[in-house]
Amino acid sequence: MPLTEAGIYAAALRLIDADGVEALTMRKLATVLDANPMSLYHHVPNKDALLRGVARMVGTQFRTVTLEDAPWQERIRLLATDFRTLAHRHPKLMAYSFSHQADFIQPEDPFWVALTAILDAAGVPPSELPQITALVGAVITGVLTAELNGALHRWLSLASPTVGEVGPTHDENCMFRLTLDTIITGLESRLAADGDGQSADH
């Protein structure tokens, strides 16, 4: 079977899911594909390009339910939760991509398109839409990074120096809901302030 970029990316993803990004080599990938290692370089110039291709493939596969008539708060919860599900489907790749690939999320990615549309529907002013979208995206991916690489679990286990040993909450589902609650509350407050400011101007 002839080599294709899609086939190479799919095989690389299987190796990453099994052993992690660090364990992936072009030679190991060629063995899985039953190909000469040098033949891979006709399709991908190096490992960095390979990882970017795999990340783009996974990113474009993101799907979420579209609830056009639902409140924006419900829509953003669903979008973020579906994105988290994708991250946990390929945790080793996603943890690496969030931390090492600044261009992992592209303007045309389904997640970014949907997030922008939801914030626009919420009433974020057009002049602030790029900044607010970037901020919400950064918070969501930041929490997911900490969750996937184990940092969030460790932070939850830290004892408070003021109250001594406390039974830590290890429920990362609860923490992600708290993240979304905080984002939504902050947006509601900002949108209300913007509305009050506009009313005062008239």
Solvent accessible surface area in square Angstrom, and as a share of the most:
residue,aa,sasa,rsa
1,M,228,1.02
2,P,113,0.71
3,L,40,0.20
4,T,71,0.41
5,E,85,0.38
6,A,69,0.54
7,G,31,0.30
8,I,0,0.00
9,Y,26,0.10
10,A,33,0.26
11,A,0,0.00
12,A,0,0.00
13,L,18,0.09
14,R,145,0.53
15,L,24,0.12
16,I,0,0.00
17,D,53,0.27
18,A,67,0.52
19,D,80,0.41
20,G,6,0.06
21,V,7,0.04
22,E,148,0.66
23,A,35,0.27
24,L,2,0.01
25,T,65,0.38
26,M,20,0.09
27,R,171,0.62
28,K,80,0.34
29,L,0,0.00
30,A,1,0.01
31,T,104,0.60
32,V,73,0.42
33,L,44,0.22
34,D,136,0.70
35,A,28,0.22
36,N,94,0.48
37,P,36,0.22
38,M,131,0.59
39,S,30,0.19
40,L,0,0.00
41,Y,89,0.34
42,H,156,0.70
43,H,63,0.28
44,V,2,0.01
45,P,91,0.57
46,N,71,0.37
47,K,62,0.26
48,D,89,0.46
49,A,27,0.21
50,L,0,0.00
51,L,3,0.01
52,R,87,0.32
53,G,2,0.02
54,V,0,0.00
55,A,1,0.01
56,R,114,0.42
57,M,39,0.17
58,V,0,0.00
59,G,9,0.09
60,T,69,0.40
61,Q,95,0.42
62,F,5,0.02
63,R,173,0.63
64,T,42,0.25
65,V,95,0.55
66,T,90,0.53
67,L,59,0.30
68,E,117,0.53
69,D,148,0.77
70,A,23,0.18
71,P,83,0.52
72,W,33,0.12
73,Q,48,0.21
74,E,85,0.38
75,R,27,0.10
76,I,1,0.00
77,R,88,0.32
78,L,49,0.24
79,L,3,0.02
80,A,0,0.00
81,T,61,0.35
82,D,34,0.18
83,F,5,0.02
84,R,34,0.13
85,T,69,0.40
86,L,5,0.03
87,A,0,0.00
88,H,82,0.37
89,R,144,0.53
90,H,22,0.10
91,P,51,0.32
92,K,85,0.36
93,L,0,0.00
94,M,0,0.00
95,A,19,0.14
96,Y,43,0.16
97,S,0,0.00
98,F,36,0.15
99,S,67,0.43
100,H,118,0.53
101,Q,12,0.05
102,A,114,0.88
103,D,63,0.33
104,F,15,0.06
105,I,42,0.22
106,Q,48,0.21
107,P,96,0.61
108,E,123,0.55
109,D,11,0.06
110,P,46,0.29
111,F,4,0.02
112,W,63,0.22
113,V,80,0.46
114,A,24,0.18
115,L,0,0.00
116,T,41,0.24
117,A,49,0.38
118,I,7,0.03
119,L,0,0.00
120,D,75,0.39
121,A,66,0.51
122,A,18,0.14
123,G,47,0.45
124,V,6,0.03
125,P,29,0.18
126,P,113,0.71
127,S,89,0.58
128,E,40,0.18
129,L,26,0.13
130,P,89,0.56
131,Q,112,0.50
132,I,16,0.08
133,T,2,0.01
134,A,50,0.39
135,L,107,0.53
136,V,6,0.03
137,G,4,0.04
138,A,61,0.47
139,V,54,0.31
140,I,0,0.00
141,T,21,0.12
142,G,38,0.37
143,V,34,0.19
144,L,0,0.00
145,T,23,0.13
146,A,10,0.08
147,E,10,0.05
148,L,32,0.16
149,N,90,0.46
150,G,34,0.33
151,A,25,0.20
152,L,15,0.07
153,H,87,0.39
154,R,147,0.54
155,W,137,0.48
156,L,31,0.15
157,S,50,0.32
158,L,103,0.51
159,A,49,0.38
160,S,40,0.26
161,P,135,0.85
162,T,120,0.70
163,V,102,0.59
164,G,37,0.36
165,E,158,0.71
166,V,78,0.45
167,G,69,0.67
168,P,58,0.37
169,T,73,0.43
170,H,84,0.37
171,D,61,0.32
172,E,40,0.18
173,N,77,0.40
174,C,53,0.32
175,M,44,0.20
176,F,5,0.02
177,R,132,0.48
178,L,96,0.48
179,T,19,0.11
180,L,5,0.03
181,D,57,0.29
182,T,88,0.51
183,I,20,0.10
184,I,8,0.04
185,T,85,0.50
186,G,41,0.39
187,L,12,0.06
188,E,70,0.31
189,S,71,0.46
190,R,115,0.42
191,L,33,0.16
192,A,59,0.46
193,A,61,0.47
194,D,37,0.19
195,G,32,0.31
196,D,100,0.52
197,G,35,0.34
198,Q,103,0.46
199,S,77,0.50
200,A,86,0.67
201,D,120,0.62
202,H,191,0.85
